[in-house]
Amino acid sequence: MLAAHNLGKRFGPRWIFRDLAFEASMGQVIGVFGPNGCGKSTLLRLLAGLAPASEGKITRDSSGDLRQSVGFAALDLALYPDLTADEHLVLAAKLRGHPSKAEIWLNRIALPPDQPTREFSSGMRARLRLALAVQHSPTLLLLDEPSASLDEAGRNLVRELIAEQCGRGIVVLATNDPIEKEWAHHAINLG
Amino acid sequence: MPSIWAETLAIFIKELSTEWRSRQGLLAGGLFSVVAVVAMAFAGVNARPTPTLQAGMFTIVLLFAACITLPRVFLIEDEQRTLDLLRLLARPEAAFLGKYGACKLQIIVTATILSCLYVFLSGVSITIPWMLVAALAVESVTLAATLSIVGVLVSGARNRWVLAAAVGLPLLLPQTTLSIGALRFAFGEGTQTAALQNLSGLGLFAIAMTSFGPALANAMWKLER
């Protein structure tokens, strides 16, 4: 279960959003829609625990470590430029205490194992961010514009990952893409 | 969940492999050290600086080499915008300890190279070698701990390099004084009792900074529940 109660975020005197309330249960895909600057990415950062809410409360089912229960992939989530995709996946698995399935994931996301990410295209980086977000089987998956800069195969991968996630938890999907909007079971309209 | 030591080791290895590939920190610190020591050797060709002055010059070069090399380990996460990824993956305490370990190793390498260069080029006589080794080891650990604390404190700040200088100054001044006090004895001036007191003070400073670091990292980087 994921719930937000009277959630609000402001930067200085300006409120990005206020009095936001929603609930989601296992198997649901929640779409977060709205124009640029309405706070979609900010809401996902709040749900990931990367930023504090200015008011209100977020309730997550998982009482344990957020690193284990949350997967987060966003366009502005930077990767280590000197590390390879394989090293990213192995590092993430070690830090979260899961067996590394780097080889399987590298095949699935079709990335070379030994190329530093500084040489990656934006689409390749997006694929790696997706793998990092889901390789530990989180119960809450937060995706910010997941298909942006992805080709058709990449879009299919996102769709597959969302379908798999629905079997074990909740997906929150921030997007303005008309195709991605159709994947959502419920919508939160900001702005 | 992995132990904090397993996470610390993973971060430590990540830092070392990143530094090994770019070598930016070591090159910057090494270049500065060479230039500073050569300049001092030229300036003191016909002069005979006192051991205290020698200790002071050496400590200052080491301090600046550390200031060039070490904050990168923390501030690079901000500059590359990878701090969010680090927070999503690693326990803050483990992130601090892993990075602090990498800082220690880097400054120990820098201090070793610097001391060899300094002794060779300045012709300083080392009367108590064990004190030189002890002072260098403890000063390196203290510098790594202090600059790691500064790195955590200023990460995420808008003017982080300016803030790093402002926060670092009061933390670095006392340890610089203590380091000079220990090194001057190694170079033949002062008493053993005073040198040991300075060394103990330096060590306690390092212990305080090291114990404070993980708690500070937790307060700064922990994910919001």
Interface residues (C-beta under 8 A of the other chain):
Chain A: L46 A48 G49 L50 A51 P52 A53 D65 L66 R67 Q68 V70 F72 D76 L77 A78 L79 Y80 P81 D82 L83 E87 L91 A92 K94 L95 R96 G97 P116 L132
Chain B: M1 P2 A6 E7 A10 I11 K14 S17 T18 R21 S22 Q80 R81 T82 D84 L85 R87 L88 L89 A90 R91 A94 L223 E224 R225
